[in-house]
Amino acid sequence: MLLSLDIRDVLIIDRLELRFQPGLNVLTGETGAGKSILLDALGFVLGWRGRADLVRQGADQGEVIAEFALAADHPAHVLLSEAGFPASDALLLRRVNSRDGRKTAWVNDRRASGELLRALSEVLVELHGQQDDRGLLNPRGHRQLLDAYGVDAALLENARRAWRDLRAARKAHTEEIARLEAARAEEDFLRHAVSELDKLSPEPGEEAVLDSRRRRMQAAERLRADVARAHAALSEDGAERLLIDATRWLETAAEGFEGALDAPLEALGRALDALGEAQQGVEAAAETLTIAPGELETVEDRLFALRGLARKHGCLPDDLAALAEDLRARLARLDNGARMLADLAQAEIRAQVAYDACAQELSAARQEAGASLDAEMAQELAPLKMERAAFRTAITPAEAGPEGADAVSFEVATNPGAPSGPLSRIASGGELSRFLLALKVCLARGVSGVTMIFDEIDRGVGGATADAVGRRLHALAQGAQVLVVTHSPQVAALGQHHWRVEKQVVNEITLSRVVPLSADQRIEEIARMISGDTISDAARAAASDLLAACP
């Protein structure tokens, strides 16, 4: 709900603060008093594209602030959350237009883009008038309006889900066809590469092992000589003989030293044991240096084969095994391509059948909702003196999409036997106003949270028809907020809150202001609307009668 609208230095408004209420709010005033300026200002703060010269003459900038109250489930919360704004039950929009044309916007005191303002406006305000291209006159929104009016939301969700499944099935089928075509283009390469890799059968880490073996075998002669010399130094003719002799000599002399040689003898024993372990290790190492004839050539051939194949495929030797697995999988997909394509084609067919069923069910629901809306419209048009006019919800096949395969258009025929056509082309100004009002009354039932603005929607009608228009606006405002700019005394009398827009000249400068009216002031204003500049007692009496007859 729109709580307030503060305007500073916009066109002929220097400073204006309006506090709106729930229910039916009416704004009246003479032609040219500035009623349209209020809508221009509201459109500006909501990011709508409008006139560029908004700044009042002599001011540096124009500013508009609009405050809205948001219910807990209001869709504006989702938009604010997606834009990174904190949650709040109050929404403050502020927009400034400088003299040089620059525009700056804030949402709850944080800088915001014009795109965010326009997105918020879609869920905050509905503007309806004879040139209403943002709302009911735009055929692109008719399907959504009909769905909101009488189509179960579960049917829409089923259709969206079936559409997602169908798109996924189509994508998988198409991608598999592309993969198979690419695979067939390289089939000869795949078969040759897989055969070559399978023949070599590379393993991860094999290159490092082979390279180590090759280097060790290349140095085997030198290593073998060094190991042989070391083994000789440790053998019976070397260190081992010396240790044994030293042990025997000390054992002979030990009796004369009364135990003083026990520790050296034990150390020599340990040394002999360690020497034996060293000999065994050297002998084992020497055995590894034994090279069979042709073994070095075999190792080198395989090492060079691994490296050559890796260069050929542009990868590391350790990646050859994974490459072979990938190529085998691609070849297997090619070999099993016909079966896989058949499975995916069947999956796409099943998804198409499921989507078609959802779309048909949704279309049937729309046909039923359209018939109901047509019947309601007939009931609404009769009191508006349009009982001879016909309203029709046209539902025709359209390109399939996430919300079915229907195009919806609201059409009218103003005279019996005349062909029906779009609202904006068939109906005249006054007829169009009444059509839009009747349609909004039907579509808005059960809808809340949006401020509805009607800009002179009663233009061209009077008497009982104007009264019928006003009563429908009054009914529409029950449990909601409706703002009406009107020249009709019958409509003004039905307002629950009434403002008069008027001009005044201050220091030879024309300014517009808005005055909330008391009960007595309402009588005077409505009497002026009835009789003109000269207000008679009869006009006052008629105004009093109109107010007394209001519900």
MARPATI-871406 format. One record per atom (N, C-alpha, C): x, y, z. Coordinates in steps of 0.001 Angstrom, whole numbers, plus 500000, padded with zeros to 6 digits. Layout:
XYZ
...
***
This chain:
500839498812500000
500000500000500000
500876501241500000
500465502231499199
501181503507499147
500789504333500367
501778504629501211
501519505400502426
501662506896502193
502691507298501459
502925508732501296
503659509002499996
503497510244499539
504198510708498352
504656512134498634
505978512325498695
506559513635498940
507231514115497663
506873515324497228
507368515861495970
508042517198496245
509247517371495688
509996518618495847
510442519117494473
510013520322494114
510503521010492918
510334520174491652
509118519717491442
508780518970490230
507714519743489466
508052520163488247
507146520926487380
506621522158488120
505315522222488444
504805523412489149
504528523102490619
505125522062491137
505004521734492564
506312522093493245
506243522977494250
507460523293494985
507678522332496140
506634522098496925
506746521142498034
505357520601498336
505264519301498314
503958518676498524
504141517363499266
503347517174500310
503386515934501091
501971515371501150
501810514151500628
500504513493500614
500572512226501457
499557512008502268
499448510793503079
498191510059502651
498379508896502018
497252508145501490
496757507118502502
495536506621502251
494878505694503162
494409504461502394
494079503379503107
493455502242502424
492088502664501876
491563501879500969
490244502164500422
490325503026499179
489226503766498906
489119504550497689
489556505994497950
490675506401497348
491212507754497445
490918508473496130
490226509634496185
489905510358494957
490620511697494940
491075512069493749
491696513368493536
490898514096492461
490458515274492798
489675516061491858
490320517432491699
489824518199490765
490337519542490528
490067519954489105
490197521235488850
489948521737487519
491004521219486534
490636521208485283
491577520809484237
492797521726484264
493987521103484248
495219521878484277
495700522211485667
494980521739486694
495390522070488064
496635521311488485
496930520203487816
498155519473488148
497925518037488581
496723517494488309
496475516106488720
497418515149488006
497666515405486734
498562514511485995
499999514612486499
500347515752487102
501708515907487633
501952514912488760
500933514659489561
501091513684490643
501436512311490078
500763511937488980
501056510644488363
502438510654487719
502822511804487122
504181511903486572
505224511730487668
504973512332488819
505926512237489934
506005510817490464
504839510171490596
504838508790491074
505537507877490068
505266508094488784
505949507298487760
507449507518487773
507878508745488056
509310509043488104
509994508266489215
509421508279490421
510071507593491540
510009506077491372
509071505594490539
508976504162490271
509820503731489073
510551504689488498
511458504337487411
510824504276486045
509564504708485917
508914504667484615
509542505697483690
509498505422482414
509999506370481423
508904507397481128
509227508650481329
508244509702481127
508906510961480615
508297512078480886
508827513348480409
510165513652481064
511040514301480306
512406514536480795
512521515820481603
511665516833481312
511797518141481952
510953518212483224
511358517470484236
510588517399485478
510973518488486484
512185519010486392
512674519929487423
511946521276487308
511459521769488449
510744523047488471
511663524185488051
511089525134487338
511863526277486865
512521527003488049
513834527202487959
514569527901488998
515170527001490049
514825525697490058
515370524763491049
516551524003490450
517454523548491322
518615522779490868
518282521327490601
517309520812491341
516936519415491159
515514519195491634
514896518134491103
513589517702491570
513724516389492308
512879516182493312
512996514985494144
511604514453494466
511467513122494411
510209512467494780
510540511308495718
509757511205496797
509924510117497760
508570509423497913
508566508117497775
507339507337497954
507579506278499017
506646506164499940
506749505164501006
505609504157500860
505978502879500912
505012501794500793
505093500908502033
503961500350502426
503918499324503473
503835497962502784
504659497028503229
504719495702502609
504230494639503583
503306493812503128
502905492656503925
504024491616503912
503943490664504834
505025489685504961
505208488862503696
504114488608502957
504192487773501755
504218488595500477
504514489885500563
504509490736499372
505659490335498436
505393490233497118
506450489806496189
507627490772496106
507463491998496601
508601492933496586
509753492416497435
509453491624498465
510520491089499330
511489490230498527
510964489458497572
511829488595496757
512753489446495900
512215490492495276
513040491372494445
514126492056495263
513757492515496460
514742493194497306
515835492223497754
515439491010498108
516423490014498545
517389489672497418
516859489494496197
517723489168495060
518695490302494758
518292491537495060
519165492692494810
520108492968495980
520015492151497060
520921492303498188
520486493326499211
519188493664499239
518694494634500208
518119493900501421
518322494413502633
517804493750503832
516277493782503863
515711492798504560
514253492699504662
513706493814505549
512523494303505189
511872495354505958
510405495382505580
509550495748506555
508117495826506254
507747497197505700
508721498086505565
508501499403504964
509467499561503796
508987500181502730
509803500382501537
509807501866501208
510998502463501200
511145503895500927
511909504064499615
511235504616498621
511849504872497323
512113506378497197
513306506728496763
513668508144496584
514427508278495277
514025509289494492
514702509501493209
514852510993492972
516023511360492493
516353512765492272
516687512956490797
516174514058490233
516480514432488852
517153515802488885
518422515862488466
519147517128488490
518816517947487249
519186519209487283
518889520111486172
519518519619484870
520701518967484955
521371518500483733
520857517152483249
519809516631483895
519181515394483427
519634514133484133
520638514218484985
521100513022485705
520063512592486725
519860511266486812
518877510706487739
519579509755488702
519256509874489976
519842509025491010
518720508486491880
518818507200492222
517732506555492980
518286505866494218
517423505795495251
517729505082496487
516537504212496860
516843503051497400
515824502169497963
516202501920499410
515349502342500329
515646502238501769
517032502802502080
517286504003501535
518519504766501788
519775504135501209
519612503176500289
520763502602499602
520621502847498111
521731503180497454
521687503455496021
521116502266495271
520305502555494277
519658501499493516
519579501904492052
519369500917491200
519289501160489757
517853501427489340
517723502048488174
516395502247487619
515707500935487299
516494499905486936
515913498593486660
515229498026487897
515856498196489074
515233497702490293
513943498463490587
513952499774490390
512735500552490612
511606500049489716
511910499830488452
510864499372487533
510370497981487899
511290497112488339
510859495776488761
509946495864489981
510291496729490932
509445496911492115
508091497495491733
508098498418490764
506834499053490383
505826498042489858
506330496969489225
505423495965488673
504611495266489754
505137495208490978
504409494522492052
503837495497493077
504114496786492898
503623497782493855
502408498536493340
502396498857492048
501397499781491510
500878499265490175
499559499426489970
498951499209488660
498308500518488228
498683500997487047
498118502234486513
497188501884485362
495935502336485466
494948502043484430
494337503343483930
494288503441482620
493682504607482000
493365504295480565
492930505304479808
492532505058478429
493737504759477532
494915505097477973
496125504757477220
496972503775478027
496301502794478598
496933501871479547
497713500787478805
498902501133478285
499688500123477588
500554499309478539
500580499663479829
501359498898480811
500534497774481435
499214497827481282
498380496888482023
497459496075481150
496162496344481271
495170495465480668
495152495529479147
495648496607478556
495632496723477099
496786495985476433
497718495509477195
498888494841476624
498606493345476487
498421492842475261
498075491415475085
499134490471475626
500372490929475736
501425490037476219
501189489609477662
500375490372478387
500117490004479776
498775489333479996
497988489147478925
496636488612479109
496625487167479601
497566486378479109
497593484979479565
497880484906481052
498829485711481510
499152485716482936
497961486193483763
497237487191483263
496049487678483979
494977486597484060
494756485888482954
493753484818482960
494161483697483906
495441483344483913
495913482283484809
495719482686486272
496032483940486578
495838484403487953
494368484426488325
493512484650487340
492076484727487595
491472483361487909
491795482327487119
491044481099487297
491753479804486982
493082479784486942
493803478548486629
494578478102487864
494432476822488194
495122476266489354
496638476402489172
497294476945490175
498744477148490094
499490475828489928
498905474722490435
499567473414490300
499675472999488834
498670473359488012
498728473030486592
499866473779485908
500049475025486286
501156475799485726
502498475218486128
502627474829487389
503889474262487854
504162472926487166
503112472117486958
503292470851486233
503795471098484814
503226472105484158
503657472418482799
505107472904482782
505469473745483733
506853474234483783
507823473077484004
507447472162484914
508329471019485194
508446470120483962
507322469860483301
507352469018482101
508158469684480988
508079471013480902
508859471731479893
510358471618480178
510736471733481458
512152471574481811
512633470175481466
511813469166481759
512198467786481440
512325467592479933
511398468185479180
511450468054477720
512699468722477162
513021469916477657
514224470598477172
515480469803477509
515495469223478712
516662468421479100
516801467195478203
515662466530477890
515696465349477020
516145465737475608
515632466863475114
516048467323473785
517545467640473750
518004468294474803
519416468661474851
520302467416474878
519929466439475700
520728465220475779
520757464498474435
519603464430473765
519519463777472451
520377464510471423
520239465835471394
520993466636470423
522491466542470673
522879466620471933
524312466554472246
524892465192471894
524118464126472106
524614462795471772
524771462637470266
523847463212469499
523983463185468041
525269463891467622
525523465057468217
526741465804467888
527986465023468272
527940464386469453
529107463601469879
529368462438468930
528313461780468500
528481460639467604
528998461082466241
528487462223465764
528977462725464487
530464463060464572
530864463666465683
532279463971465869
533100462693465978
532533461707466675
533253460433466841
533396459713465505
532350459744464675
532436459086463372
533483459758462492
533628461068462645
534623461787461852
536043461364462221
536234460873463421
537571460465463857
537615458974464183
536696458205463581
536637456778463905
537940456058463586
538517456328462398
539769455656462029
540873455986463020
540946457264463386
541960457663464366
541747456942465694
540479456906466166
540198456269467450
540612454806467446
540243454096466377
540549452661466347
542062452432466291
542762453229465484
544218453071465407
544878453445466737
544420454555467352
545030454997468605
544789453998469718
543559453480469815
543254452507470867
544071451242470667
544196450806469408
544985449601469134
546451449816469518
546979450978469183
548366451305469502
548584451377471007
547664451996471709
547789452121473161
547600450774473851
546633450008473366
546417448681473965
547642447785473757
548263447906472596
549448447094472317
550598447447473255
550760448741473519
551828449171474428
551434448962475883
550123449128476176
549586448953477532
550381449734478584
550439451051478453
551214451851479410
550568451872480785
551390452064481797
550904452137483177
551416453431483811
550627454027484717
551074455252485395
552366454996486181
553335455893486067
554586455760486806
555605454874486144
555246454258485024
556152453307484390
557386454002483826
557243455206483302
558375455900482691
559494456110483713
559137456541484917
560154456797485937
560898455520486302
560168454415486390
560801453124486727
561775452706485632
561304452825484367
562159452428483252
563390453326483156
563199454614483343
564331455534483262
565355455221484343
564911454878485535
565830454532486621
566596453257486295
565878452252485778
566541450984485419
567573451217484324
567192452048483332
568113452310482214
569396452964482714
569266453980483563
570454454668484064
571315453727484913
570640452876485688
571397451954486529
572140450917485678
571509450433484614
572181449451483758
573318450095482976
573124451357482546
574197452044481833
575431452208482714
575250452364483997
576383452537484927
576768451236485611
576211450139485112
576389448859485816
577855448442485907
578637448608484824
580028448153484842
580815448876485920
580670450207485932
581390450960486953
580892450593488343
579613450468488483
579048450138489782
579463448733490209
579483447831489227
579844446452489560
581278446388490072
582225447149489464
583625447150489912
583735447722491328
583033448813491593
583082449422492922
582520448474493969
581413447813493637
580802446892494604
581705445695494832
582419445205493768
583327444059493922
584488444414494829
585043445624494665
586144446037495535
585672446149496982
584473446692497161
583954446806498520
583742445426499126
583266444488498323
583012443146498842
584329442471499228
585362442708498404
586675442109498719
587237442692500010
587029443992500223
587548444617501440
586860444088502686
585627443609502520
584883443112503674
585020441605503871
585594440919502897
585572439449502910
586675438885503809
586855437551503712
587804436841504573
589242437342504363
589516437874503171
590868438367502900
591014439834503275
589984440429503810
590038441841504123
589725442093505585
588740442930505823
588402443361507178
587974442192508048
587306441245507454
586828440113508266
588012439347508871
589096439103508081
590276438377508568
590937439155509691
591051440448509551
591704441272510566
590910441247511878
589571441342511762
588753441319512973
588843439956513674
588891438896512897
588966437552513498
590323437378514211
591407437822513545
592735437711514167
592786438525515450
592276439735515426
592310440585516624
591512439944517741
590402439339517426
589583438696518457
590340437519519075
591021436691518238
591739435517518758
592884435955519655
593612437008519259
594749437464520056
594287438014521410
593210438744521383
592712439318522639
592158438240523560
591533437245523002
591004436162523843
592163435447524547
593311435299523855
594473434625524463
595025435469525610
595016436770525419
595591437658526438
594592438053527515
593368437681527383
592328438187528285
592530437713529708
593044436472529911
593166435951531266
594110436810532105
595119437402531447
596079438191532188
595587439592532513
594427439999532003
593925441359532229
592739441389533179
592398440245533742
591351440145534764
590076440916534336
589588440678533108
588295441253532636
588408442570531942
589564443154531889
589692444471531271
589458444427529770
589612443200529156
589412443089527705
588028442567527323
587175442375528325
585836441835528005
585050442795527097
585061444061527430
584297445031526631
584823445138525204
586132445215525005
586631445231523621
586252443981522856
586280442815523527
585909441582522842
584428441603522416
583580442140523311
582155442230522945
581959443175521759
582685444283521743
582575445237520641
583024444600519339
584114443793519410
584574443109518209
583543442097517720
582837441460518679
581780440520518272
580669441236517513
580296442404518061
579243443149517367
579717443611515993
580984443983515921
581531444448514641
581515443328513613
581823442099514076
581785440968513145
580363440712512637
579383440844513575
577980440662513140
577583441724512106
577918443013512388
577583444103511459
578298443907510128
579533443408510213
580288443170508991
579612442104508140
579037441092508816
578328440054508073
577088440614507367
576334441526508068
575160442138507436
575569442987506239
576695443698506383
577176444533505282
577544443681504081
578184442515504354
578554441635503250
577313441129502512
576279440780503297
575052440277502657
574404441360501781
574380442622502298
573796443715501534
574556443988500262
575895443942500353
576708444180499160
576490443079498142
576384441847498622
576169440712497706
574798440850497003
573769441292497786
572437441456497188
572464442559496134
573156443655496424
573248444750495458
573989444302494212
575022443482494408
575794442990493264
574934442137492350
574001441379492960
573126440530492139
572233441358491231
571813442553491731
570941443397490900
571676443979489713
572987443982489788
573768444542488682
574039443513487598
573482442350487829
573651441320486811
572644441593485698
573071441876484525
572224442258483407
572203441118482404
570978440693482078
570846439656481062
571167440240479701
571635439445478807
571948439946477458
570714440566476801
570867441763476265
569761442442475574
568772443141476476
568947443041477830
567966443663478730
567985445175478614
569148445797478503
569220447250478387
568496447716477126
568684446998476032
568018447380474788
566497447283474934
566039446246475638
564588446073475827
563993447228476632
564709447586477717
564217448691478550
564205449990477760
565299450234477003
565364451467476230
564280451518475161
564009450394474526
562972450374473483
561606450755474060
561273450193475220
559961450497475801
559900451943476293
561002452409476890
561022453787477378
560838454760476214
561542454516475115
561435455406473962
560054455302473321
559467454102473376
558116453934472821
557094454733473630
557219454689474966
556309455464475825
556434456957475543
557652457429475482
557876458862475272
557432459294473879
557661458459472896
557228458798471545
555707458872471426
555013457925472056
553552457926471996
552982459117472762
553646459484473862
553197460649474627
553334461917473798
554461462056473075
554634463229472210
553587463246471105
553275462098470591
552293462001469507
550923462499469954
550551462191471176
549225462573471680
549258463858472507
550452464469472619
550539465736473327
550239465633474805
550738464598475461
550502464441476896
551754463892477550
551721463744478859
552827463154479603
552731461635479517
553879460946479570
553836459479479529
552933458882480611
552913459509481807
552075458976482883
550585459130482594
550220459997481611
548811460211481276
548325459312480156
549222458484479610
548825457634478494
547750456625478882
547825456093480096
546825455098480522
545435455726480586
545342456959481159
544049457647481228
543556457999479837
544484458408478955
544104458704477575
543529457473476895
544168456341477115
543673455104476516
542267454791477000
542001455023478279
540665454769478833
539629455696478200
540002456976478028
539076457936477423
538786457575475968
539814457223475221
539614456857473814
538777455591473695
538987454649474609
538160453427474588
536688453764474829
536449454705475774
535067455098476065
534429455761474854
535177456630474166
534643457284472966
534372456264471869
535242455295471762
535040454260470751
533842453384471117
533690453109472428
532544452310472866
531236453069472606
531265454418472842
530074455214472561
529733455160471076
530751455181470258
530521455083468817
529949453721468455
530520452678469040
530030451324468738
528615451111469253
528298451772470391
526946451614470968
526031452792470614
526478453598469636
525761454832469333
524325454623468923
524049453682468114
522677453465467631
521744453159468795
522206452297469711
521359451954470857
521152453159471759
522233453921472008
522115455086472870
521185456142472259
521327456354470946
520454457324470291
518995456888470364
518759455617470202
517383455120470283
516808455339471671
517630455090472701
517164455308474081
516854456779474331
517757457651473859
517536459080474078
516347459590473275
516163459058472076
514998459457471283
513706459043471971
513699457854472544
512510457406473283
512274458266474510
513364458644475186
513210459517476353
512634460861475949
513069461396474803
512517462670474331
511041462529473977
510685461407473352
509274461180473007
508419461113474270
508914460409475292
508147460308476550
507996461695477185
509078462489477155
508999463834477726
508029464705476937
508014464542475602
507088465323474768
505645464950475069
505389463650475226
504025463191475542
503581463742476892
504493463703477874
504152464215479204
503877465716479145
504713466458478399
504485467902478288
503173468193477568
502916467476476468
501672467699475719
500451467480476609
500530466456477465
499402466194478367
499206467356479341
500309467868479891
500207469008480809
499695470247480091
500197470478478873
499763471650478113
498288471563477757
497817470365477399
496395470192477068
495522470404478292
495977469887479438
495220470088480675
495173471568481040
496301472242480844
496355473674481121
495464474449480155
495468474047478891
494620474711477903
493142474535478232
492778473340478674
491378473108479047
490989473978480239
491905474107481189
491622474956482349
491476476412481923
492284476833480961
492172478211480473
490856478434479732
490427477439478969
489142477566478285
488011477726479300
488087476949480364
487062477035481408
487132478383482130
488358478830482440
488510480127483105
488057481255482188
488360481137480884
487942482163479941
486432482261479850
485758481108479826
484291481127479781
483718481776481034
484323481475482176
483861482076483432
484082483581483423
485261484021482926
485545485451482865
484589486157481910
484289485524480775
483349486120479827
481975486314480468
481523485319481238
480224485423481896
480228486529482946
481305486614483702
481400487673484709
481432489047484060
482163489152482963
482235490431482271
480858490862481759
480068489911481278
478728490253480807
477900490837481944
478052490282483145
477319490803484299
477824492185484701
479131492419484557
479691493703484946
479372494798483929
479291494443482657
479072495453481625
477647495993481606
476698495161481996
475297495601481933
475035496855482766
475430496924484030
475192498147484804
475959499357484282
477001499093483483
477783500191482913
477224500645481569
475937500269481311
475228500658480090
475932500134478841
476490498919478952
477130498290477808
476618496863477648
475286496705477879
474724495369477813
474724494792476399
474847495643475393
474881495161474011
476303494789473570
477285495156474365
478671494834474023
478988493404474453
479969492830473795
480367491451474106
481871491419474369
482228490730475426
483636490526475788
483963489060475545
485132488808474975
485509487432474641
486968487204474983
487220486097475672
488601485672475937
489011484721474825
489841485207473918
490276484399472780
491514483600473156
491402482282473024
492527481389473337
492890480646472063
494085480857471567
494529480262470307
495863479548470513
496168478584469614
497457477882469736
498627478846469565
499669478585470298
500881479405470229
502095478492470350
503250479067470169
504488478294470318
504596477754471738
504953476494471845
505042475855473153
506114476512474000
505872476517475293
506817477104476229
506576476576477623
507245477134478611
507123476615479982
505723476775480574
504905477648480006
503557477852480535
502502477449479519
502809476398478768
501835475849477847
502006476346476432
500973476077475620
501038476393474195
499818477197473776
499442478178474605
498262478997474333
498642480462474242
497986481171473338
498017482629473322
496658483120473783
496650484102474660
495393484616475227
495286486096474888
494100486479474420
493867487883474085
492438488243474479
492301489392475138
490980489894475508
490437490721474342
489287490315473816
488694490982472667
487290491459472999
486837492475472261
485501493011472496
484815493274471165
483500493246471209
482652493699470110
481634494644470724
481621495903470269
480778496900470933
479328496861470470
479068496225469332
477693496142468824
477394494723468387
476140494279468538
475769492910468119
476079492697466643
476665491560466335
476985491233464956
478294491798464470
478871492749465201
480146493339464786
481284492390465138
482317492361464324
483448491470464635
484173491942465891
484705490979466613
485456491322467819
486899491632467451
487556492369468328
488947492722468110
489585493154469405
490847493552469365
491544493957470591
490856495141471251
490939495189472560
490315496253473349
490685497639472820
491984497857472615
492457499199472300
492033499666470915
491643498740470016
491308499117468644
489809499230468416
489035498476469178
487599498416468916
486836499447469720
487198499610470994
486405500444471880
486801501905471762
485782502791471891
486034504228471942
486538504597473335
486866505900473526
487431506304474810
486565505954475991
485288506352475954
484405506066477081
484142504582477249
483935503898476119
483707502455476182
484932501736476724
486088502160476268
487319501533476726
487476501679478232
487157502843478754
487264503051480191
486403502062480950
485183501894480475
484265500994481178
484682499537481015
485155499182479825
485657497821479632
486802497546480611
487743498481480694
488898498279481567
488482498166483022
487522498991483424
487077498944484810
486396497616485109
485493497191484219
484808495915484435
485806494766484479
486773494801483575
487774493734483532
488614493734484797
488984494929485264
489793494987486477
489007494490487678
487719494809487737
486888494321488847
486872492800488863
486740492196487686
486702490727487625
488057490112487975
489130490711487435
490453490113487617
491032490361489004
490588491411489664
491211491805490927
490621491122492134
489600490332491978
488991489693493142
489976488733493788
490156488914495060
491104488077495794
492529488542495688
492774489644494946
494129490162494795
494335491324495755
495440491338496478
495731492416497411
497210492739497353
497562493866497989
498974494233498067
499431495169496976
498578495430495958
498943496320494868
498068497560494929
498685498722494820
497935499974494752
497464500177493318
496138500291493129
495563500456491795
495228501925491575
495712502454490459
495499503859490128
494702503933488828
493603504683488854
492760504860487677
492798506333487298
493345506601486116
493518507974485657
492377508342484711
491387509085485261
490240509553484487
489604508422483689
489467507278484343
488879506139483664
487383506327483448
486802507347484091
485379507653483935
485137508736482888
486173509071482125
486021510130481130
484983509724480085
484105510664479736
483127510418478691
481851509775479159
481691509538480442
480456508938480955
479875509866482009
478584509754482254
477929510574483260
476672509909483733
475954510576484617
474682510077485107
474795508732485775
473845507840485433
473793506514486046
475034505698485717
475587505911484519
476798505169484142
477974505578485012
478106506869485238
479177507334486113
478992506801487523
477757506734487976
477500506180489307
477898504709489355
477578503967488273
477961502552488224
479474502399488228
480175503290487507
481642503271487518
482156503499488932
481617504519489598
482060504817490950
481820503685491916
480655503053491798
480347501952492729
481268500762492495
481661500548491259
482613499454491019
483997499799491543
484373501044491417
485644501459492019
485593501325493538
484462501670494105
484296501548495559
484374500089495983
483735499217495208
483791497782495534
485205497245495369
485889497743494339
487259497288494099
488180497685495245
487851498797495904
488699499319496973
488462498643498311
487489497754498404
487261497068499663
488405496087499920
489148496319500968
490290495450501275
491519495755500441
491482496859499684
492626497217498853
492760498738498857
493733499226498110
493933500667497990
493761501055496529
492857502026496280
492583502498494929
492715504015494923
493469504544493966
493595505980493754
492926506314492435
492021507304492445
491277507649491249
491427509146490985
491864509477489790
491828510859489310
490559511002488493
489643511886488903
488307511905488295
487779513319488112
486909513455487108
486130514679486902
484647514404487159
484322513205487593
482925512818487771
482490513038489217
481436513830489476
480962514014490853
480426512723491459
479846511864490624
479337510591491149
480474509725491682
481597509696490972
482750508917491423
483383509571492648
483524510896492618
484146511598493736
483366511398495022
482052511350494923
481223511204496111
481417509856496788
481827508870496015
482000507528496576
483372507335497215
484239508345497120
485564508221497711
485515508195499232
486389507401499817
486508507366501279
487475508435501775
488362508896500882
489313509961501198
489387510847499955
489313512159500166
489150513072499035
490187514196499124
490901514435497997
491838515545497888
491463516401496678
491672517695496816
491465518602495685
492824519141495242
493050519055493944
494274519594493349
493932520980492801
494720521983493177
494408523350492763
495679524121492484
495532525156491653
496654526040491345
496548527320492161
497690527913492446
497712529230493069
498955529965492586
498883531276492564
499994532101492099
500630532767493312
501911532510493516
502666533071494634
503855533826494055
503870535137494302
504955535967493780
505115535779492269
503954535791491601
503895535680490152
504425534347489639
504456533342490505
504868531987490114
503681531059490347
503298530298489338
502175529374489449
502641528085490113
501940527712491177
502260526477491906
501005525629492032
501234524336492148
500129523393492342
500210522825493753
499039522691494382
499023522074495701
497829521139495801
497877520257496798
496821519265497008
496306519434498424
494978519560498540
494366519865499829
493446518716500237
493654518116501418
492691517127501904
491395517831502292
490265517251501953
488980517915502137
488224517351503335
487645518254504090
486732517872505175
485362517566504579
484429517171505427
483086516834504944
482432518024504262
482499519210504869
481892520396504267
482606520787502979
483936520669502992
484692521014501789
484379520057500640
484094518809500966
483725517844499918
482426518261499242
481475518752500039
480214519220499444
480496520334498448
481333521292498828
481657522404497946
482357521925496665
483304520993496826
484054520510495668
483158519731494711
482327518862495256
481438518085494387
480404518996493744
479932520016494480
479005520991493890
479681521726492745
480967522078492902
481695522719491801
481766521807490591
482000520503490833
482081519545489734
480741519419489014
479634519667489765
478312519563489161
477976520815488355
478226521980488944
477723523209488336
478781524088487700
480054523893487990
481090524741487432
481554525780488421
482063526912487914
482647527925488784
481618528559489722
480396528747489243
479352529346490071
478575528237490759
478756528149492077
478149527049492823
476808527522493366
475760526851492960
474411527204493404
474008526349494585
472945526790495248
472406525999496356
471913524650495852
471371524655494649
470886523394494080
472045522419493879
473192522955493463
474364522097493279
474841521553494611
474796522414495643
475192521933496970
474235520850497446
472960521057497208
471973520052497616
472203518739496867
472512518848495573
472774517635494797
474026516934495302
475035517742495669
476264517145496202
475983516438497514
475177517063498356
474838516437499637
474074515139499411
473179515135498415
472420513910498108
473355512805497618
474316513186496785
475267512173496303
476054511567497457
476529512387498358
477316511887499498
476454511044500419
475211511444500610
474321510696501497
473988509327500931
473984509221499592
473616507949498962
474779506975498892
475966507418499306
477135506537499222
477082505461500305
477546504266499974
477559503175500976
478557503454502095
***
